[in-house]
Amino acid sequence: MKCISVYTDNFEAFSDIFEQIVEQEMAENEEKEVEGITVSHSGDVPEHYLERMSTKPEVVVMRDKGRDITILQHGQVFEILLPSLENAVS
């Protein structure tokens, strides 16, 4: 899964830019600003990362089942976990 980090703790602001972020292609370790919010491609994360993070009480887990997208929110960051191309094809 690839991980896109969005550095804000404002859910409304995150919701406003979510679709833009998901639709953009970003290179690994690329960082950009979207409507004043820093967004970076944090690279690939292993499957167990989601399992480990979802057990923590301070982490909120949201899912878009139709697109197989998982969003983790903790502290002042949202992490968008997207299926890797290898996983999406198989």
N, C-alpha and C positions, 0 to 999 in steps of 0.2 A: 504494500500500500504506500502511496506517496502521501506526504504530509505537508499541508500548507498552513503556516502559522499566521494568525491575524492578531496583531497586538492592540487589543482594546478589551475593556471589561463592560462596554456598553452594548447590550444585546440589540437594541434598536439600530444603532449604527452598523453593527455586524450584519443584521438582517438586510439593511439597505444595500450593502455591497456584496452580499453572499453570491448572488447569481453572476455578477461580473467576475468574481474571483474564480468560481468553478469553470466558467467558460474560457478563461484566459490560459494560454500555454505559458508555463514558466519553466526556465531551466533550473536544474538543481542548484541550490544555494543562491538563486537570484532573489533580490529584494527590490520591492517597488512600493510606491505609495498610491493608495486608492482612496480618494476623497479624504485625504489627510490622515489615513490610517496605514501604518506600516504592515506590509504583507510579505512573507518570505516563503520560498520553497525550501523546506527543511530536509528534503531528501526522503528516502524510503525508510519505513519503519517495519519491524518484523510483526507478524501476526500476534505474538504474545504481548506486544506493547498495548494494544487495545484491551486485552484481557486484564493486564496488570493495572492499567489506569482506571478502568471501569470499576474496580473494587475499592478505589479510594473514595472516602466519604466527601471530600472536597471537590470531586470531579463530577460535572454534569455531563451525561451522555445523551445525545440527540441523534436520530437516524432518519435518513431519507431512503427508505427501503426500495423505492422505485428505481433509484439511480445507484444504489449500493454505496451511499455516502454516509460516513459517521462523523459527527462533530463532537469534540470534547471541549468543555469549557472549564478552565481552572485558573484561579488568580486573575491576571489581567491578559489572558490569552485564550483565543479559540483555536483549536487545531482541527482542520478539515482533513479527514482521511479518505482518500480517493482510491479506487481500485487501480492497480498498476496495469499498463497495457497488456502485459503478459497474462495477468489474471483475467482481464476483461475478454480476451480473445478465446481463452480455453473454456 
